[in-house]
Amino acid sequence: MRDRALHRDFVLASLPVADLPESIILPRDQLQMTSARDRLELVFLLLMQELTKSGAGLPAQPSSRLTNLTVTLQNSVDGGQFPFKRKTADEFQSQGLPKDTTIYLHIDAPIELLKSESGALPLADLLEVWLHESLYDAVHNDKQYVSSAIRNSSITMTVVTQILASVESEISSGTTVESGSVIERLLQFIEKRTARPHGQLVDRFQRTSQVNVIVPYIQSAFRVTSNMSKLSED
């Protein structure tokens, strides 16, 4: 088990191939020793035990490694990810947008569905998040924990802010954020992540109809500050 943020590896098991189990249960006590919250990297190594002298495990001699497999587990317990779509510079331009547009929220449904109960549908049925091809490729090819965390939290913060901003004028006109709507679900998720009382941010957004009063909680919910600060520590 690899923790890139703490620069540490944890050996969970060292077994002959013939004794490998069909399933693996990750020990809770060792998981709590890592910095992992949303992402966990597991490394499986096939070793030539005869050459390690000290037995199988994470060897000091790279020459004993026959092959390896890295599996990254992503936590989505709090809800699915946004429907990201890769867009080329030419595709952005064909939509009347600058060729170097980074992130664009494409809402493929009436705006009112985002704040109404009837909009309690999968996000993919309501909107798409278009990412510039260079950013999309960087997200999918980045294997470094720190830079990946910074990039992902920044993208998520931008997308959530854009979704809330898309209904700002509707809310200011007196319409209500209905129970079960996309907007309510997003704000309740942020409340949960920031330990706010249930309904506090929903009520605050409804009363002020200003996204800027919610932005600090968005930053906190997606750990923007902590992820960015890790860059100087890495």
Backbone as JSON, one array per atom type, in Angstrom:
{
  "sequence": "MRDRALHRDFVLASLPVADLPESIILPRDQLQMTSARDRLELVFLLLMQELTKSGAGLPAQPSSRLTNLTVTLQNSVDGGQFPFKRKTADEFQSQGLPKDTTIYLHIDAPIELLKSESGALPLADLLEVWLHESLYDAVHNDKQYVSSAIRNSSITMTVVTQILASVESEISSGTTVESGSVIERLLQFIEKRTARPHGQLVDRFQRTSQVNVIVPYIQSAFRVTSNMSKLSED",
  "N": [[0.86, -1.18, 0.0], [0.71, 2.11, -0.97], [1.58, 5.33, 0.06], [1.71, 8.29, -1.21], [1.69, 10.91, -0.36], [2.76, 10.9, 2.22], [5.11, 9.72, 1.63], [5.56, 6.97, 2.07], [5.59, 3.38, 2.26], [3.49, 0.59, 2.89], [3.65, -2.71, 3.82], [1.35, -5.06, 3.25], [0.95, -7.78, 2.95], [2.78, -10.82, 2.41], [3.19, -13.32, 0.36], [3.44, -16.69, -0.99], [2.83, -17.44, -4.46], [1.05, -19.55, -4.82], [-0.51, -19.45, -2.57], [-2.11, -17.24, -2.68], [-5.01, -15.36, -1.9], [-8.51, -15.37, -2.97], [-9.82, -13.01, -2.55], [-9.14, -9.81, -1.02], [-8.99, -8.31, 2.1], [-8.72, -5.12, 3.28], [-6.93, -4.04, 6.06], [-8.38, -2.13, 8.61], [-7.0, -0.72, 10.63], [-4.47, -0.27, 9.56], [-5.11, 1.25, 7.34], [-5.92, 3.59, 8.54], [-3.53, 4.67, 9.27], [-2.53, 5.93, 7.11], [-2.49, 8.79, 4.82], [-4.57, 8.71, 3.17], [-7.74, 9.57, 1.92], [-9.64, 9.99, -0.14], [-8.49, 8.54, -2.09], [-6.6, 5.66, -2.8], [-3.64, 3.87, -3.24], [-2.65, 0.76, -4.37], [-0.09, -1.6, -4.61], [0.97, -4.39, -6.34], [3.41, -6.82, -6.33], [5.3, -9.16, -8.13], [7.68, -11.36, -7.18], [10.99, -12.75, -7.43], [11.78, -14.93, -5.24], [14.09, -16.3, -4.5], [16.2, -14.62, -5.03], [16.06, -12.53, -3.28], [16.91, -13.16, -0.75], [16.13, -12.28, 1.78], [13.57, -13.08, 1.71], [10.18, -12.89, 0.33], [8.51, -9.76, -0.47], [8.57, -6.16, -0.25], [11.25, -5.57, -2.09], [14.74, -4.79, -1.58], [16.29, -5.02, -3.73], [15.76, -4.18, -6.9], [16.05, -5.88, -9.06], [14.9, -8.29, -8.45], [12.25, -8.1, -9.0], [9.71, -9.35, -10.92], [7.38, -8.57, -12.2], [4.87, -5.97, -11.93], [1.83, -4.58, -10.6], [-0.26, -1.85, -10.38], [-2.96, -0.63, -8.58], [-5.43, 1.77, -8.31], [-7.63, 2.94, -5.95], [-10.61, 4.69, -5.86], [-12.56, 6.76, -3.87], [-15.98, 6.99, -3.91], [-18.1, 7.29, -2.25], [-19.7, 9.36, -1.41], [-21.13, 10.13, -3.56], [-21.57, 10.19, -7.18], [-19.14, 10.99, -9.76], [-18.61, 14.03, -11.66], [-19.92, 14.31, -14.99], [-17.5, 14.21, -17.09], [-16.21, 15.41, -20.18], [-14.01, 15.05, -22.87], [-12.67, 17.62, -24.8], [-11.53, 18.98, -27.83], [-9.4, 21.7, -28.92], [-10.41, 22.71, -31.32], [-13.04, 21.81, -31.2], [-14.07, 23.31, -29.08], [-13.88, 25.83, -30.24], [-15.68, 25.55, -32.34], [-18.04, 25.73, -30.98], [-18.26, 28.35, -30.49], [-16.59, 29.24, -28.53], [-13.52, 30.26, -26.87], [-10.47, 28.8, -28.13], [-8.72, 27.92, -26.2], [-10.25, 27.4, -23.97], [-10.66, 26.23, -20.7], [-12.3, 24.84, -18.71], [-15.65, 24.1, -19.14], [-19.01, 24.45, -18.41], [-21.56, 22.67, -19.66], [-24.85, 22.86, -19.92], [-27.41, 20.73, -20.45], [-30.14, 20.85, -20.29], [-33.24, 22.38, -19.21], [-32.65, 25.21, -17.13], [-34.14, 25.38, -14.78], [-34.45, 22.78, -13.92], [-32.25, 22.16, -12.43], [-32.68, 23.19, -9.94], [-35.08, 22.26, -9.11], [-37.35, 19.77, -7.8], [-38.04, 17.93, -9.7], [-35.75, 17.72, -11.06], [-34.18, 15.8, -9.93], [-32.31, 13.91, -11.05], [-29.81, 11.73, -12.58], [-26.66, 13.37, -12.85], [-25.49, 13.25, -15.37], [-27.61, 13.28, -17.09], [-28.39, 15.84, -17.14], [-26.3, 17.68, -17.47], [-23.0, 18.39, -18.81], [-19.49, 18.37, -18.28], [-17.13, 20.04, -19.88], [-13.82, 19.47, -20.64], [-10.75, 20.88, -21.57], [-8.68, 19.29, -23.98], [-5.93, 19.04, -23.29], [-5.91, 19.38, -20.53], [-7.67, 17.35, -19.75], [-6.23, 15.06, -20.58], [-3.99, 15.35, -18.95], [-5.1, 14.97, -16.42], [-5.84, 12.26, -16.55], [-3.46, 10.98, -17.0], [-1.75, 11.58, -14.98], [0.21, 10.36, -12.43], [1.16, 11.16, -10.05], [0.6, 11.73, -6.67], [0.34, 14.23, -5.29], [0.24, 16.39, -7.25], [-1.92, 15.46, -8.72], [-4.0, 15.52, -6.83], [-4.17, 18.28, -6.34], [-4.91, 19.25, -8.88], [-7.38, 17.9, -9.31], [-9.0, 18.79, -7.15], [-9.11, 21.5, -7.71], [-10.41, 21.54, -10.18], [-12.89, 20.42, -9.47], [-13.81, 22.34, -7.61], [-14.13, 24.53, -9.33], [-16.13, 23.58, -11.07], [-18.35, 23.09, -9.35], [-18.79, 25.69, -8.44], [-19.52, 26.91, -10.85], [-21.9, 25.55, -11.41], [-23.59, 26.39, -9.31], [-23.56, 29.12, -9.86], [-24.97, 29.17, -12.22], [-27.64, 29.14, -11.54], [-28.02, 31.38, -10.11], [-29.26, 33.85, -10.84], [-31.88, 32.99, -11.1], [-32.52, 32.24, -8.49], [-32.28, 34.68, -7.22], [-34.47, 35.91, -8.23], [-36.49, 34.95, -6.77], [-37.26, 32.27, -6.88], [-37.38, 28.92, -5.53], [-35.06, 26.69, -3.98], [-35.58, 23.44, -4.4], [-36.42, 20.46, -2.55], [-34.36, 17.64, -2.94], [-33.3, 18.41, -5.34], [-30.64, 19.06, -7.76], [-29.07, 21.26, -6.95], [-29.66, 21.43, -4.2], [-28.67, 18.94, -3.36], [-25.93, 19.22, -3.92], [-25.23, 21.36, -2.2], [-25.85, 20.24, 0.28], [-24.02, 18.17, 0.34], [-21.66, 19.66, 0.53], [-22.13, 20.85, 3.0], [-21.98, 18.58, 4.64], [-19.3, 17.81, 4.26], [-18.0, 19.97, 5.4], [-18.84, 20.05, 7.96], [-21.13, 21.55, 8.6], [-24.28, 22.65, 9.97], [-27.22, 20.81, 9.09], [-28.85, 21.94, 6.23], [-28.03, 24.57, 6.47], [-26.33, 25.89, 4.55], [-27.89, 25.67, 2.3], [-30.07, 27.28, 3.03], [-28.71, 29.72, 3.34], [-27.77, 30.26, 0.75], [-30.2, 30.42, -0.54], [-31.3, 32.72, 0.67], [-29.44, 34.78, 0.11], [-28.75, 34.49, -2.54], [-26.23, 34.51, -3.67], [-23.29, 33.32, -4.97], [-20.73, 33.75, -4.04], [-20.78, 33.74, -1.26], [-20.82, 31.13, -0.66], [-18.57, 30.03, -1.71], [-16.16, 29.91, 0.02], [-16.78, 27.64, 1.56], [-16.97, 25.7, -0.36], [-14.3, 25.56, -1.16], [-13.19, 24.59, 1.21], [-14.54, 22.13, 1.46], [-13.54, 20.6, -0.62], [-10.88, 20.48, -0.06], [-9.01, 22.34, -1.03], [-7.05, 24.22, -0.12], [-5.36, 22.61, 1.57], [-4.49, 20.69, -0.28], [-3.11, 22.27, -2.16], [-1.1, 23.32, -0.57], [0.52, 21.15, -0.16], [2.15, 20.98, -2.33], [4.45, 22.53, -2.0], [5.62, 21.11, -0.02], [6.28, 18.71, -1.07]],
  "CA": [[0.0, 0.0, 0.0], [1.61, 3.25, -1.15], [1.1, 6.64, 0.47], [2.63, 9.23, -1.86], [1.74, 12.16, 0.4], [3.67, 10.7, 3.35], [6.32, 9.06, 1.12], [5.71, 5.74, 2.82], [4.98, 2.16, 1.76], [3.08, -0.34, 3.93], [3.55, -4.08, 3.33], [0.14, -5.67, 3.82], [1.06, -9.25, 2.93], [3.89, -11.39, 1.66], [2.7, -14.69, 0.2], [3.74, -17.44, -2.21], [1.77, -17.33, -5.46], [0.07, -20.62, -4.62], [-1.34, -19.16, -1.4], [-2.83, -15.98, -2.85], [-6.46, -15.51, -1.7], [-9.37, -14.88, -4.04], [-10.16, -11.62, -2.23], [-8.27, -9.19, -0.02], [-9.64, -7.34, 2.99], [-7.74, -4.15, 3.75], [-7.08, -3.83, 7.51], [-8.79, -0.76, 8.95], [-6.0, -0.05, 11.45], [-3.39, 0.21, 8.69], [-5.65, 2.32, 6.5], [-5.96, 4.81, 9.35], [-2.17, 5.19, 9.4], [-2.18, 6.64, 5.89], [-3.15, 10.08, 4.6], [-5.6, 8.49, 2.15], [-9.12, 9.87, 2.24], [-10.45, 9.75, -1.33], [-7.74, 7.78, -3.09], [-5.64, 4.73, -2.21], [-2.85, 3.18, -4.26], [-2.19, -0.57, -3.99], [0.93, -2.11, -5.53], [1.18, -5.83, -6.26], [4.7, -7.17, -6.91], [5.66, -10.57, -8.26], [9.11, -11.37, -6.91], [11.76, -13.99, -7.46], [12.16, -15.0, -3.84], [15.45, -16.84, -4.34], [17.22, -13.57, -5.16], [15.93, -11.49, -2.26], [17.62, -13.64, 0.45], [15.34, -11.98, 2.97], [12.2, -13.51, 1.48], [9.36, -12.02, -0.51], [8.08, -8.51, 0.14], [9.1, -5.05, -1.04], [12.68, -5.9, -2.05], [15.75, -3.75, -1.74], [16.91, -5.24, -5.04], [14.75, -4.11, -7.97], [16.25, -6.97, -10.02], [14.09, -9.45, -8.08], [10.87, -7.87, -9.4], [9.39, -9.9, -12.23], [6.37, -7.68, -12.76], [4.1, -5.29, -10.9], [0.52, -4.07, -10.98], [-0.72, -0.8, -9.47], [-4.4, -0.41, -8.61], [-5.82, 2.97, -7.57], [-9.02, 2.91, -5.51], [-11.16, 6.04, -5.7], [-13.73, 6.76, -3.02], [-17.12, 7.75, -4.43], [-19.19, 6.98, -1.34], [-20.57, 10.52, -1.23], [-21.84, 10.46, -4.8], [-20.8, 9.97, -8.38], [-18.34, 12.08, -10.27], [-19.23, 14.82, -12.71], [-19.76, 13.72, -16.32], [-16.48, 14.94, -17.83], [-16.06, 15.09, -21.6], [-12.79, 15.6, -23.47], [-12.96, 18.47, -25.96], [-10.35, 19.54, -28.49], [-9.44, 23.15, -29.12], [-11.3, 22.98, -32.45], [-14.43, 21.59, -30.76], [-14.46, 24.49, -28.32], [-14.04, 26.94, -31.18], [-16.9, 25.31, -33.11], [-19.15, 26.11, -30.12], [-18.19, 29.79, -30.26], [-15.78, 29.49, -27.33], [-12.08, 30.33, -27.15], [-9.84, 27.5, -28.33], [-8.02, 27.51, -24.99], [-11.16, 27.26, -22.85], [-10.16, 25.15, -19.83], [-13.43, 24.08, -18.18], [-16.92, 24.72, -19.54], [-20.2, 23.72, -17.95], [-22.58, 22.6, -20.71], [-26.12, 22.42, -19.33], [-28.2, 20.17, -21.55], [-31.52, 20.76, -19.8], [-33.7, 23.68, -18.7], [-31.99, 25.6, -15.89], [-34.99, 25.15, -13.6], [-34.32, 21.4, -13.46], [-31.15, 22.07, -11.47], [-33.12, 23.62, -8.61], [-36.41, 21.73, -8.81], [-37.41, 18.36, -7.41], [-38.1, 17.13, -10.93], [-34.39, 17.6, -11.58], [-33.44, 14.82, -9.14], [-31.89, 12.93, -12.03], [-28.35, 11.64, -12.67], [-26.07, 14.58, -13.42], [-25.18, 13.05, -16.79], [-28.82, 13.58, -17.86], [-28.66, 17.28, -17.06], [-25.19, 18.54, -17.85], [-21.68, 17.82, -19.1], [-18.37, 19.25, -17.98], [-16.17, 19.92, -20.97], [-12.44, 19.77, -20.28], [-9.81, 21.0, -22.69], [-7.97, 18.02, -24.19], [-4.65, 19.01, -22.57], [-6.23, 19.19, -19.11], [-8.25, 16.01, -19.61], [-5.15, 14.08, -20.68], [-3.14, 15.5, -17.76], [-5.82, 14.33, -15.3], [-5.86, 10.81, -16.69], [-2.1, 10.43, -17.08], [-0.96, 11.99, -13.81], [0.34, 9.32, -11.42], [1.71, 11.75, -8.84], [-0.5, 11.99, -5.74], [0.19, 15.64, -4.93], [-0.24, 17.19, -8.38], [-3.25, 14.97, -9.09], [-4.95, 16.03, -5.85], [-4.34, 19.73, -6.59], [-5.66, 19.43, -10.12], [-8.75, 17.42, -9.16], [-9.76, 19.65, -6.25], [-9.32, 22.78, -8.4], [-11.44, 21.32, -11.2], [-14.17, 20.23, -8.78], [-14.21, 23.63, -7.07], [-14.59, 25.34, -10.45], [-17.39, 23.04, -11.59], [-19.42, 23.35, -8.37], [-19.06, 27.13, -8.47], [-20.25, 27.21, -12.09], [-23.27, 25.03, -11.3], [-24.34, 27.3, -8.45], [-23.7, 30.41, -10.56], [-25.94, 29.04, -13.31], [-29.01, 29.38, -11.05], [-27.96, 32.56, -9.24], [-30.29, 34.84, -11.2], [-33.19, 32.39, -10.82], [-32.73, 32.32, -7.04], [-32.47, 36.1, -6.86], [-35.82, 36.3, -8.67], [-37.46, 34.46, -5.8], [-37.56, 30.85, -6.98], [-36.93, 28.16, -4.37], [-34.28, 25.47, -4.16], [-36.49, 22.41, -3.93], [-35.86, 19.25, -1.95], [-33.96, 16.6, -3.88], [-32.74, 18.97, -6.58], [-29.18, 19.02, -7.9], [-28.5, 22.33, -6.13], [-29.76, 21.03, -2.79], [-27.74, 17.82, -3.11], [-24.57, 19.76, -3.89], [-25.03, 22.15, -0.98], [-25.86, 19.32, 1.42], [-22.73, 17.47, 0.32], [-20.68, 20.61, 1.07], [-22.42, 20.94, 4.43], [-21.46, 17.37, 5.28], [-17.84, 17.85, 4.21], [-17.48, 21.07, 6.22], [-19.46, 19.92, 9.29], [-22.13, 22.59, 8.8], [-25.61, 22.13, 10.3], [-28.02, 20.42, 7.94], [-29.7, 22.98, 5.66], [-27.51, 25.92, 6.68], [-25.85, 26.49, 3.31], [-29.05, 25.78, 1.41], [-30.8, 28.47, 3.46], [-27.89, 30.91, 3.08], [-27.79, 30.52, -0.7], [-31.57, 30.84, -0.88], [-31.53, 34.07, 1.16], [-28.54, 35.77, -0.48], [-28.63, 34.21, -3.98], [-24.87, 34.89, -4.06], [-22.37, 32.18, -4.93], [-19.49, 34.09, -3.34], [-20.88, 33.42, 0.17], [-20.68, 29.67, -0.55], [-17.24, 29.64, -2.22], [-15.22, 29.44, 1.04], [-17.15, 26.3, 1.99], [-16.59, 24.83, -1.48], [-12.85, 25.38, -1.05], [-12.94, 23.73, 2.36], [-15.09, 20.8, 1.21], [-12.7, 19.85, -1.56], [-9.51, 20.52, 0.46], [-8.18, 23.09, -1.98], [-5.88, 24.77, 0.57], [-4.44, 21.54, 2.0], [-3.87, 20.06, -1.45], [-2.15, 23.2, -2.76], [0.05, 23.49, 0.33], [1.38, 19.97, -0.26], [3.07, 21.14, -3.45], [5.72, 23.05, -1.5], [6.2, 20.15, 0.9], [6.65, 17.49, -1.77]],
  "C": [[0.9, 1.23, 0.0], [0.92, 4.55, -0.78], [2.06, 7.68, -0.07], [2.75, 10.52, -1.06], [2.73, 12.05, 1.56], [4.99, 10.05, 2.94], [6.6, 7.77, 1.89], [5.03, 4.59, 2.09], [4.66, 1.25, 2.95], [2.94, -1.73, 3.3], [2.37, -4.75, 4.02], [0.23, -7.18, 3.89], [2.24, -9.66, 2.08], [3.64, -12.89, 1.54], [3.25, -15.36, -1.04], [2.56, -17.35, -3.17], [0.66, -18.35, -5.22], [-0.89, -20.33, -3.48], [-2.13, -17.87, -1.52], [-4.33, -16.19, -2.68], [-7.25, -14.98, -2.89], [-9.77, -13.42, -3.8], [-9.25, -11.13, -1.1], [-9.08, -8.19, 0.79], [-8.57, -6.41, 3.54], [-7.96, -3.89, 5.24], [-7.32, -2.37, 7.85], [-7.69, -0.02, 9.72], [-4.84, 0.47, 10.61], [-3.86, 1.3, 7.76], [-5.65, 3.65, 7.26], [-4.59, 5.43, 9.55], [-1.76, 6.0, 8.18], [-2.88, 7.98, 5.82], [-4.32, 9.93, 3.64], [-6.98, 8.8, 2.67], [-10.01, 9.54, 1.05], [-9.77, 8.81, -2.33], [-6.68, 6.92, -2.39], [-4.95, 3.95, -3.32], [-2.33, 1.85, -3.69], [-1.23, -1.08, -5.05], [1.12, -3.6, -5.28], [2.47, -6.15, -7.0], [4.85, -8.68, -6.97], [7.18, -10.66, -8.2], [9.72, -12.75, -7.09], [12.4, -14.14, -6.08], [13.6, -15.46, -3.63], [16.5, -15.74, -4.33], [17.17, -12.55, -4.03], [16.66, -11.83, -0.98], [16.82, -13.38, 1.72], [13.88, -12.39, 2.8], [11.43, -12.52, 0.64], [8.9, -10.79, 0.25], [8.5, -7.36, -0.75], [10.61, -5.15, -0.99], [13.57, -4.67, -2.15], [16.38, -3.84, -3.12], [15.84, -5.23, -6.13], [14.87, -5.27, -8.96], [15.4, -8.19, -9.7], [12.63, -9.29, -8.5], [10.63, -8.4, -10.81], [8.35, -9.04, -12.95], [5.63, -7.01, -11.62], [2.79, -4.76, -11.48], [0.11, -3.04, -9.93], [-2.21, -0.57, -9.67], [-4.72, 0.81, -7.75], [-7.3, 2.89, -7.25], [-9.48, 4.34, -5.27], [-12.45, 5.96, -4.91], [-14.83, 7.62, -3.62], [-18.34, 7.54, -3.54], [-20.17, 8.14, -1.21], [-21.27, 10.92, -2.52], [-20.94, 10.28, -6.0], [-20.03, 11.2, -8.82], [-19.11, 12.85, -11.34], [-18.98, 14.15, -14.06], [-18.78, 14.54, -17.17], [-16.41, 14.46, -19.27], [-14.8, 15.78, -22.14], [-13.14, 16.39, -24.73], [-11.65, 19.02, -26.52], [-10.5, 21.04, -28.61], [-10.4, 23.51, -30.25], [-12.77, 22.8, -32.06], [-14.92, 22.77, -29.92], [-14.76, 25.65, -29.27], [-15.33, 26.79, -32.0], [-18.16, 25.67, -32.32], [-19.15, 27.6, -29.79], [-17.4, 30.17, -29.03], [-14.32, 29.62, -27.72], [-11.46, 28.94, -27.27], [-9.14, 27.0, -27.07], [-8.93, 27.54, -23.76], [-10.72, 26.06, -22.01], [-11.29, 24.24, -19.36], [-14.71, 24.82, -18.56], [-18.07, 23.84, -19.08], [-21.27, 23.8, -19.03], [-23.84, 22.01, -20.1], [-27.05, 22.01, -20.46], [-29.65, 19.96, -21.13], [-31.95, 22.14, -19.36], [-33.07, 23.96, -17.33], [-32.82, 25.25, -14.66], [-34.88, 23.72, -13.07], [-33.21, 21.24, -12.42], [-31.6, 22.42, -10.05], [-34.5, 23.09, -8.24], [-36.34, 20.25, -8.48], [-37.43, 17.46, -8.63], [-36.73, 16.95, -11.56], [-33.55, 16.62, -10.79], [-33.07, 13.63, -10.03], [-30.38, 12.78, -11.97], [-27.79, 12.88, -13.35], [-25.83, 14.45, -14.92], [-26.39, 13.32, -17.68], [-29.11, 15.07, -17.94], [-27.55, 18.15, -17.61], [-23.95, 17.72, -18.2], [-20.63, 18.86, -18.7], [-17.32, 19.02, -19.06], [-14.79, 20.35, -20.48], [-11.59, 19.86, -21.53], [-8.96, 19.74, -22.78], [-6.66, 17.94, -23.4], [-4.87, 18.78, -21.08], [-6.78, 17.79, -18.88], [-7.16, 14.94, -19.63], [-4.24, 14.14, -19.46], [-3.79, 14.82, -16.55], [-5.69, 12.82, -15.37], [-4.47, 10.18, -16.73], [-1.25, 10.73, -15.86], [-0.96, 10.89, -12.77], [0.89, 9.85, -10.1], [0.57, 12.19, -7.91], [-0.73, 13.48, -5.54], [-0.38, 16.46, -6.08], [-1.63, 16.75, -8.82], [-4.3, 15.51, -8.13], [-5.23, 17.52, -6.06], [-5.21, 19.96, -7.81], [-7.13, 19.04, -9.94], [-9.58, 18.32, -8.25], [-10.05, 21.0, -6.91], [-10.42, 22.66, -9.45], [-12.81, 21.21, -10.53], [-14.69, 21.55, -8.21], [-14.79, 24.51, -8.18], [-15.95, 24.88, -10.95], [-18.55, 23.33, -10.64], [-19.8, 24.82, -8.37], [-19.86, 27.51, -9.71], [-21.69, 26.71, -12.02], [-24.13, 25.95, -10.44], [-24.58, 28.65, -9.14], [-24.76, 30.34, -11.65], [-27.38, 29.29, -12.86], [-29.09, 30.63, -10.19], [-29.08, 33.55, -9.57], [-31.69, 34.3, -10.93], [-33.52, 32.5, -9.33], [-33.0, 33.76, -6.62], [-33.85, 36.6, -7.28], [-36.91, 35.73, -7.78], [-37.83, 33.0, -5.91], [-36.86, 30.08, -5.86], [-36.08, 26.96, -4.79], [-35.09, 24.33, -3.56], [-35.74, 21.19, -3.4], [-35.55, 18.21, -3.02], [-33.34, 17.1, -5.16], [-31.22, 18.86, -6.59], [-28.52, 20.05, -6.99], [-28.54, 21.95, -4.66], [-28.78, 19.92, -2.47], [-26.29, 18.3, -3.03], [-24.29, 20.5, -2.59], [-25.03, 21.26, 0.26], [-24.57, 18.52, 1.49], [-21.64, 18.37, 0.91], [-20.88, 20.79, 2.56], [-21.81, 19.75, 5.18], [-19.95, 17.4, 5.36], [-17.25, 18.91, 5.14], [-18.11, 21.1, 7.61], [-20.39, 21.09, 9.6], [-23.45, 21.95, 9.21], [-26.42, 21.85, 9.04], [-28.93, 21.57, 7.5], [-29.15, 24.38, 5.77], [-27.11, 26.6, 5.38], [-26.97, 26.63, 2.29], [-29.83, 27.05, 1.74], [-30.02, 29.75, 3.14], [-27.88, 31.27, 1.59], [-29.16, 31.01, -1.13], [-31.81, 32.3, -0.5], [-30.69, 35.12, 0.42], [-28.48, 35.68, -2.0], [-27.26, 34.63, -4.52], [-23.92, 33.7, -3.89], [-21.15, 32.48, -4.06], [-19.56, 33.78, -1.84], [-20.71, 31.92, 0.41], [-19.26, 29.22, -0.92], [-16.27, 29.2, -1.13], [-15.51, 28.01, 1.52], [-16.85, 25.27, 0.89], [-15.1, 24.53, -1.4], [-12.51, 24.43, 0.09], [-13.38, 22.29, 2.09], [-14.18, 19.96, 0.33], [-11.21, 20.03, -1.28], [-8.55, 21.26, -0.47], [-6.91, 23.61, -1.31], [-4.88, 23.69, 0.95], [-3.76, 20.87, 0.83], [-2.82, 20.97, -2.08], [-0.92, 23.36, -1.88], [1.01, 22.31, 0.27], [2.41, 20.1, -1.36], [4.44, 21.62, -2.97], [6.4, 22.07, -0.56], [6.76, 18.94, 0.18], [8.12, 17.52, -2.19]]
}
